[in-house]
Amino acid sequence: MTTDWIDVGAFDAIPARGARMVRTPQGCIAVFRTATDEVFALDNACPHKKGPLADGIVHGNKVTCPLHNWVISLETGLAQGADEGAVETYPARVENGRILIEAAFLKRQAAE
């Protein structure tokens, strides 16, 4: 079975330790690039007060929400420390300088 991927933009358009918000038919997704050029995709809304994670500070494989400083793992989507909650994560990869998110996973999430 072949996996379909959605092109969400150029890898170089996101600076190291930066993020961009991408609108999809299934909702807004934050796409992150770490200092080591790893790419992660998460729901853009923090589990605490729905703060825009794409506007947060990327450090290591985590992002700190700009509203109330909740720290979210880019790998698991789980809130760190004493905070509780999670955001959905999406399979993402870089191919030929483009960031791709798995289409079928987005569609499954939208159906739930």
N, C-alpha and C positions, 0 to 999 in steps of 0.2 A: 504494500500500500504506500502510495506517495503522499508525503505531507505537503500541504500548501502553506505558503508563507506570505504575509502581507508586508510590502515594503512601506516603512513608515518614515524614511528619510535618510539623509546622508550621515554616515558615521562622523565625518569631520565637522558637521554642523553642531555637534554637541561637544563642548570643550571638556578636557579632562576634569574630573570632579564636578561635572555639570549635569544638567537634565533638561529635557523638553517635554511639554505636554502634547500629546497626540490625541486628536478626536477620532474615534472609531464609531461605527454604527452601534457598538455594544457599550459605549461610554468613553470617558476620558482616561487615558493611560499615561503614566509618567515613565519616560524612558531615560535611564541613567547611564552615564559613562564614568567609570572609576579612574583613579590615577594610574592604574595598571591596564587601562583600556578594556576592561570587562564591560559588558552591556547587560543591563537588567531592565525588566519592564514590570510595573506594578500598577494597581489602581491608583489614581492620582489623589484620592481623598483619604487623609489620615483617619484611623479608626477612632480617634478621640473626639475631635470637633470638625472633622471633614476638611482640615487645612490642606492647601495645595502642595503635595509632596514635591512636585516638580520645581517649586520655588524654595525648597529646603537646601540645607548644606550637606553635601556628600563628603563623607569621611570613611576611608576604608571601604568596606562593603555594607555601609549603613547610610541612612539619610536622617537628618534631624528636621522635624516639621517646623516651619517658620512661625506657627501660631503659638504653640505651648511647649516646644522643645522635646516632644516625644521622639525617641530614636527608634527607627524601623529598620529591620534587616532587609537588605536588597535581595538576599538569597532566599529567605523564607517568608518574608512579608510580616513576620511577627514583631510586635512591640518588644523592646528590650528593657532590662532592669525590672523595676517594680510595676511598670505599666503593663496593662493587659489589653490585648486586641490584636487584630491582624488585618492585612489587606491582601487581596488576591495577587498572585504573581503569574506571569505569563512567560512561556518559553520564548527566548529572544536570541538572535545570533547576528553576526556580521558576515556578509558575503559580498565580495567585489565592491567594498566601500559603502555598502548600504546596510541599514539596520532592518532586520526582518523579525516579525512576530508571527507565531504559529496561528494560522487562520482558524483551524478546526477548534483549537482551544478557546479562542475568543467566542466562537459560535456556541460551544458547549456552555460556557459561563453565562452567556446571554439567555440561554434556554432555562437555566436553573431558577 
